[in-house]
Amino acid sequence: MSKLCAFLSIVGTLVVFPLAAQAQIRPGEYILGVGYGDLRITAGKGSAFNFQLNALGANFHICELSGVIHNGESRMDDSANEKLPCIVTFKLRPEGIVVASKHERACSVYCGARAHFEGTYALPPMGCEPTYVALTRKRFKAAYDSKRYAEAQTLLTSIHEKCSKIMNELDQGWVSNDLAITQYRNGDSASCRSTLKPWLELAQTPDVAIKSDYLPSDSDARLRIAQATRANMKLCGVPVVIGAKSR
């Protein structure tokens, strides 16, 4: 199996959704690339806005920032260096909100070594906002655990069909596996196998190869998806042959 790009290294191919021309930043939820960051902006006092930003990098390193935006900038109150503080800038562009740091590396204290938050945060399609997706997955789990499989499948199918292209790879893997096992519970093994088909290459890859292809936390996460795919494919009638090539 060929190596997949790790986390924020794929920002160059991020999916963006145009924002209408507007005079100022609007409150809302914005995403970086395919699910590797989210920016939540809410109305503040006067013309100010509050923001919460989270970004995910390789090996599960993260960035976490929050503050108040005044005139397109936010100075982190707990900046370690008073002479070179962390100032985050927010510039509205047709494709989204471009987030950057005013002084190079001044904001690195808010990120793990393999993560960064800079980039263009775009509006996701309606119904694919990170908060809504998280809530829908929570509702799905409640329905599935209560054996309301038809309801569970309806909830997750919407997310799978509309939002997969803007989810990061790991979220895609778990949504696909959750949907597949629900399809199986509803007596549709053929759909279960079809839903899992994109993950066969990973499932067929030997564990040792998965571990060697990625950084430790990344490989552990992919290994769990591979194992889930193997188990669910077996339930759905076609056991995975490790080391075989998918068709």
VOGU-3710 file (C-alpha; in Angstrom, 3 decimals, decimal comma):
1> msklcaflsi> 0,000/0,000/0,000  1,346/3,406/-0,919  1,885/5,866/1,866  -0,833/8,416/2,332  0,016/12,031/3,006  -0,013/12,680/6,711  -2,475/15,216/8,011  -1,640/18,864/7,380  0,788/18,101/4,600  -2,303/17,845/2,386
11> vgtlvvfpla> -3,478/21,396/2,951  -2,313/22,226/-0,563  -5,174/20,114/-1,915  -7,825/21,289/0,502  -11,454/21,374/-0,515  -12,905/24,871/-0,449  -16,420/26,197/-0,755  -16,857/29,770/-1,950  -18,046/32,478/0,415  -20,238/35,185/-1,008
21> aqaqirpgey> -18,571/38,562/-1,226  -19,174/40,337/2,052  -17,924/43,306/3,992  -16,836/41,465/7,105  -16,284/38,081/8,670  -19,475/36,284/9,617  -20,070/34,058/12,632  -20,107/30,393/11,704  -18,111/27,188/11,478  -15,290/26,947/8,961
31> ilgvgygdlr> -13,021/24,027/8,084  -9,382/23,694/7,039  -8,743/21,261/4,210  -10,382/17,886/4,512  -11,227/17,951/8,184  -7,842/18,869/9,650  -8,961/22,052/11,341  -12,063/23,902/12,366  -12,640/27,539/13,183  -15,715/28,644/15,110
41> itagkgsafn> -16,538/32,325/15,109  -19,256/33,843/17,270  -20,450/37,389/17,773  -18,664/39,327/20,513  -19,078/42,756/22,024  -19,598/45,584/19,576  -17,830/44,844/16,309  -15,603/42,162/17,835  -15,852/38,421/17,333  -14,896/35,484/19,531
51> fqlnalganf> -13,099/32,535/17,988  -12,110/28,980/18,838  -9,619/27,246/16,547  -8,464/23,634/16,567  -6,139/21,985/14,056  -4,781/18,459/13,795  -1,302/17,595/12,568  0,755/14,474/12,053  1,062/11,964/14,888  -1,997/13,571/16,541
61> hicelsgvih> -0,204/16,796/17,355  -2,714/19,610/17,711  -3,131/23,385/17,779  -5,598/25,057/20,137  -6,238/28,793/20,148  -9,090/31,013/21,260  -9,584/34,716/21,741  -11,264/37,884/20,524  -10,939/39,274/17,002  -10,647/43,060/16,691
71> ngesrmddsa> -10,238/44,546/13,227  -9,129/41,257/11,768  -6,555/40,421/14,451  -6,416/38,624/17,782  -3,568/38,988/20,252  -3,173/35,989/22,512  -3,298/37,334/26,068  -0,901/34,719/27,427  1,780/35,247/24,775  5,122/34,285/26,266
81> neklpcivtf> 7,100/37,034/24,533  5,778/40,573/25,044  8,107/41,956/22,374  7,029/39,361/19,828  3,508/38,310/20,837  1,340/35,750/19,097  -1,037/37,773/16,928  -3,422/35,781/14,742  -4,751/37,488/11,620  -8,053/36,780/9,875
91> klrpegivva> -8,424/37,989/6,282  -11,609/37,493/4,329  -11,180/36,139/0,823  -13,708/34,810/-1,738  -12,694/31,230/-0,896  -12,859/31,643/2,881  -11,011/33,137/5,833  -7,229/33,108/5,589  -5,781/32,576/9,056  -2,115/33,341/9,707
101> skheracsvy> 0,271/34,466/12,443  1,608/38,016/12,245  5,070/37,118/13,534  6,640/33,923/12,226  6,792/31,143/14,842  5,427/33,450/17,569  2,323/31,263/17,842  4,125/27,902/17,799  3,631/27,554/21,561  -0,047/26,857/20,858
111> cgarahfegt> 0,763/23,895/18,602  2,466/20,559/18,815  5,700/20,148/16,882  3,987/18,536/13,878  0,934/20,796/13,698  0,122/24,242/12,409  -3,103/26,201/12,050  -2,344/28,576/9,187  -4,438/28,186/6,064  -7,761/28,987/4,430
121> yalppmgcep> -10,832/28,024/6,448  -13,893/27,594/4,227  -17,585/27,133/4,857  -18,568/23,450/4,611  -21,745/22,374/2,816  -24,909/22,814/4,861  -25,306/19,850/7,195  -21,572/19,184/7,303  -20,611/21,700/9,982  -18,286/19,976/12,509
131> tyvaltrkrf> -20,706/20,523/15,393  -23,630/19,096/13,415  -21,621/16,087/12,231  -20,508/15,330/15,804  -24,101/15,598/17,053  -25,386/13,340/14,263  -22,763/10,706/15,044  -23,771/10,863/18,705  -27,433/10,400/17,766  -26,434/7,518/15,505
141> kaaydskrya> -24,646/5,747/18,350  -27,655/6,149/20,644  -29,946/4,685/17,982  -27,545/1,839/17,167  -27,009/0,941/20,831  -30,806/0,808/21,233  -31,009/-1,485/18,172  -32,971/1,084/16,174  -30,915/0,126/13,147  -33,141/1,685/10,466
151> eaqtlltsih> -32,986/5,055/12,226  -29,253/4,678/12,798  -28,645/3,948/9,108  -30,674/6,967/7,987  -28,716/9,274/10,283  -25,300/8,078/9,190  -26,096/7,723/5,489  -26,673/11,465/5,261  -23,268/12,220/6,775  -21,529/9,560/4,698
161> ekcskimnel> -22,977/10,785/1,403  -22,732/14,541/1,974  -19,704/15,045/4,165  -17,132/12,303/3,547  -15,147/14,423/1,078  -14,452/17,062/3,717  -13,705/14,663/6,585  -10,178/13,636/7,422  -9,192/10,099/6,515  -9,665/8,662/9,992
171> dqgwvsndla> -13,176/10,068/10,406  -14,038/8,742/6,946  -12,848/5,299/7,981  -14,940/5,160/11,118  -18,077/6,577/9,500  -17,764/3,986/6,721  -17,327/1,135/9,197  -20,192/2,324/11,384  -22,474/2,594/8,377  -21,394/-0,801/7,020
181> itqyrngdsa> -22,105/-2,685/10,245  -25,481/-0,927/10,470  -26,303/-2,004/6,913  -25,403/-5,544/7,949  -27,722/-5,305/10,959  -30,455/-4,213/8,564  -29,886/-7,342/6,454  -28,037/-5,659/3,589  -24,663/-7,367/3,366  -24,127/-6,242/-0,227
191> scrstlkpwl> -24,301/-2,556/0,777  -22,051/-3,315/3,732  -19,379/-4,673/1,402  -19,798/-1,771/-1,015  -19,420/0,796/1,776  -16,201/-0,855/2,951  -14,666/-1,275/-0,505  -12,574/1,956/-0,291  -10,910/0,553/2,854  -9,996/-2,858/1,492
201> elaqtpdvai> -6,484/-1,806/0,503  -5,781/-0,704/4,071  -7,430/-3,827/5,514  -5,365/-6,085/3,250  -2,119/-4,404/4,252  -0,163/-6,415/6,852  -0,043/-4,821/10,298  3,733/-4,554/10,198  3,528/-2,544/6,962  0,937/-0,165/8,421
211> ksdylpsdsd> 3,139/0,373/11,451  6,200/1,063/9,326  4,442/3,446/6,933  3,313/6,018/9,481  4,305/7,777/12,665  3,310/5,849/15,823  -0,042/7,465/16,664  -1,025/7,681/13,004  -0,226/4,018/12,424  -2,140/2,954/15,554
221> arlriaqatr> -5,227/4,826/14,348  -5,052/3,291/10,866  -4,436/-0,145/12,300  -7,668/0,098/14,300  -9,571/1,036/11,139  -7,957/-1,855/9,274  -8,956/-4,277/12,029  -12,530/-2,965/12,108  -12,781/-3,290/8,328  -11,519/-6,868/8,448
231> anmklcgvpv> -14,059/-7,803/11,131  -16,967/-6,134/9,375  -16,120/-7,549/5,947  -16,094/-11,015/7,474  -19,541/-10,419/8,953  -20,746/-9,200/5,573  -19,670/-12,363/3,823  -16,224/-11,746/2,325  -13,270/-12,234/4,687  -10,272/-10,025/3,982
241> vigaksr> -7,123/-11,789/2,814  -4,183/-9,909/4,293  -1,489/-9,335/1,702  -3,888/-9,630/-1,253  -4,418/-6,789/-3,710  -7,858/-5,175/-3,793  -9,778/-5,093/-7,059
//
